[in-house]
Amino acid sequence: MISTIYYTDDRISTIISETKTKMISFTKACGTGNPKVLKQIWNMSKHFVDIHVGNEFEFRWACYRGHKAIVDLLWAFSDMSI
């Protein structure tokens, strides 16, 4: 019989929470159209943010809102993360 063991650790919960917060901040920065803010968030959390998540949501959102500078940055970030 196989049983599932659930292991909870406050440190893991904190890391997951911080990662979600950084991703939400990154997404909001893409929608504002402010390249300085986006660069700052990227530099602080590029190891935690997946810019390809959600079917390229941030890229599509920036395109929809007409933020060419953000689209260019996301394209450059994409080249860096490959």
Stockholm file with secondary structure:
# STOCKHOLM 1.0

chainA/1-82         MISTIYYTDDRISTIISETKTKMISFTKACGTGNPKVLKQIWNMSKHFVDIHVGNEFEFRWACYRGHKAIVDLLWAFSDMSI
#=GR chainA/1-82 SS CCCCCCCCCHHHHHHHHHHHHHHHHHHHHHHHTCHHHHHHHHHHHTTTCCTTHHHHHHHHHHHHHTCHHHHHHHHHHHHHHC
#=GC SS_cons        CCCCCCCCCHHHHHHHHHHHHHHHHHHHHHHHTCHHHHHHHHHHHTTTCCTTHHHHHHHHHHHHHTCHHHHHHHHHHHHHHC
//
